[in-house]
Amino acid sequence: MHHAATAESDWWLRLVERWPYSEKWLAVSIASVVHAVSLWVPCLFFTTVAKMGWLADCKLPRERKDMDPKLPRNKSRDWDALIEQIFGTILLVPLFVYLIFPSFSLVGISLAKASPSMPEMLTHVALMIIGCDFLFYWFHRAFHHPWLYRFHKKHHEYQATNIWASEYFDVVDMVFNILPGVIPGLLIRTHFVTLMLFTLIRGWQTAMSHAGYDLWFDPFNRGIFHGCARRHDFHHSHNVGCYGDWMPLWDYLAGTDVHYRAYWEKRDKAARNVHAG
């Protein structure tokens, strides 16, 4: 590939310049590695946490018998999910990136572009979070309609989520989980590097929201993202409401968090009574 002289001073353009194959294969390679890191590093972290018994004070409630992780059917499902994650990492994600790469050119995104500035990256990541949250809420809510739920039902085999639930999907469901993280970046014509940064962040956020821990130290689980893990855990355990991804905004505006709020208000009140007694 031949690019402008700025390739000598820009780390990203140097990488593109030295890549011996097409831009499509560069995108496939980098996106596949980024996805693998964003999936398997959290898997290792939360598996270690569970094995060592760390962060016990952050564990979300598992009071119903059907939510016991030691039940044979739950352990068997974990193995199925592990195999699917390996398959997805090796084949499905690279294939998805390969197929959607032409859309980059259609909206004017080129890999042969100098790396973005930090203000641009942060602004675009914020915009992608907002866009992703909006699209995910409505896609997810649509998949709970009786006509579409058959594509989403597999994911809800996990009533007590853990790290292996994060990518346990029907293929159609998986595509509509990925798209909210891609479409906003295409619409704002973000740099590929910024899209990959967002992918890393979203990978962690997806893993964290399924891991079964309410991490007090995670910035994507507090502040404007408060209760991310608790909301999605409730969505799986009760299969009602809490369709949002990053923030509680759309559930609040649409009134689809009333059961969740009633549940946690009841638990918090019971906890206060215990402490008072």
C-alpha positions, -999 to 999 in steps of 0.1 A, spaced: 0 0 0 11 36 -7 1 64 15 10 100 23 44 110 39 27 113 73 30 76 75 65 82 88 52 101 119 19 84 126 19 50 143 -14 39 127 -4 48 91 30 30 96 10 -1 105 -12 2 75 18 10 53 36 -22 64 6 -45 63 12 -68 33 -24 -76 24 -56 -56 18 -73 -32 42 -102 -56 45 -79 -83 59 -62 -58 82 -97 -49 96 -106 -85 100 -74 -94 117 -74 -64 142 -111 -67 149 -108 -104 156 -79 -99 180 -97 -70 198 -128 -91 202 -108 -120 215 -91 -98 241 -123 -81 251 -140 -115 256 -113 -138 270 -96 -114 294 -128 -108 313 -135 -145 312 -102 -152 328 -107 -124 354 -142 -135 365 -134 -172 364 -104 -165 387 -126 -143 410 -152 -170 413 -125 -198 419 -107 -178 446 -138 -166 463 -129 -129 458 -154 -100 457 -179 -120 477 -196 -88 488 -203 -80 452 -220 -112 442 -256 -108 431 -283 -129 448 -287 -165 437 -316 -176 460 -338 -197 438 -329 -234 435 -329 -232 397 -302 -206 398 -277 -229 416 -246 -229 393 -238 -265 405 -269 -279 390 -259 -304 363 -280 -286 336 -263 -253 345 -228 -268 344 -236 -285 311 -248 -252 296 -215 -235 307 -196 -260 286 -219 -255 256 -214 -217 259 -176 -221 262 -175 -241 230 -197 -215 212 -174 -187 224 -144 -205 209 -163 -211 177 -174 -174 176 -139 -162 182 -123 -183 155 -150 -182 128 -181 -161 134 -166 -128 144 -140 -128 116 -167 -137 91 -190 -109 103 -162 -83 100 -154 -96 65 -190 -92 54 -197 -58 68 -163 -43 57 -178 -29 25 -201 -7 45 -170 11 58 -162 23 22 -199 32 16 -199 57 44 -164 70 36 -144 53 63 -108 44 52 -82 26 73 -55 47 55 -62 78 77 -40 93 104 -48 82 139 -75 103 157 -67 128 184 -76 120 220 -105 146 221 -119 131 189 -116 95 203 -133 104 236 -161 124 219 -168 96 194 -167 69 221 -193 89 241 -215 93 210 -212 56 202 -222 47 238 -253 69 235 -262 54 200 -255 19 211 -277 22 242 -306 35 221 -304 9 194 -297 -20 218 -328 -11 240 -352 -12 210 -336 -42 193 -336 -61 226 -371 -51 235 -383 -62 200 -367 -96 205 -389 -101 235 -420 -98 213 -436 -133 208 -429 -131 170 -391 -127 176 -385 -143 210 -376 -176 194 -344 -160 183 -336 -147 218 -349 -176 239 -315 -194 238 -298 -165 256 -325 -167 283 -316 -203 291 -293 -185 316 -315 -175 345 -285 -170 367 -260 -153 345 -223 -159 347 -194 -150 324 -202 -177 299 -236 -162 292 -222 -131 277 -220 -146 241 -244 -175 244 -267 -165 215 -287 -177 185 -269 -165 154 -296 -140 145 -297 -127 180 -259 -124 180 -260 -102 148 -285 -79 164 -264 -77 195 -233 -67 175 -251 -41 152 -258 -15 180 -221 -14 186 -212 -9 149 -240 13 134 -233 45 155 -197 44 145 -206 41 108 -230 70 111 -205 94 126 -177 80 103 -155 73 133 -119 62 128 -113 24 129 -90 28 159 -118 45 178 -142 18 168 -118 -8 182 -114 11 214 -152 12 217 -153 -26 210 -128 -32 239 -149 -12 262 -182 -28 251 -167 -62 254 -158 -56 290 -192 -40 297 -210 -70 282 -190 -95 302 -194 -75 334 -232 -72 330 -234 -110 327 -208 -120 353 -231 -121 383 -211 -94 402 -222 -58 411 -187 -42 410 -187 -10 430 -153 0 415 -163 -3 379 -170 31 363 -193 14 337 -214 1 366 -217 33 385 -226 70 379 -247 74 347 -243 36 342 -254 28 378 -268 -7 383 -258 -20 349 -250 -55 362 -280 -56 386 -304 -45 359 -292 -71 334 -290 -98 361 -327 -91 370 -336 -92 333 -323 -128 331 -336 -140 365 -371 -126 360 -373 -122 322 -392 -89 324 -381 -54 316 -346 -40 319 -339 -41 282 -312 -14 282 -275 -20 277 -253 8 292 -277 31 311 -311 29 328 -324 59 307 -346 41 281 -360 17 306 -369 46 329 -385 67 301 -404 37 287 -414 24 321 -398 -10 316 -379 -9 349 -408 -9 374 -405 -45 383 -368 -42 388 -371 -11 410 -398 -28 431 -377 -59 435 -346 -40 447 -366 -16 469 -381 -46 487 -346 -62 491 -331 -30 504 -359 -25 528 -355 -60 542 -318 -55 546 -324 -22 565 -348 -40 588 -323 -67 595 -296 -42 604 -321 -21 625 -331 -52 644 
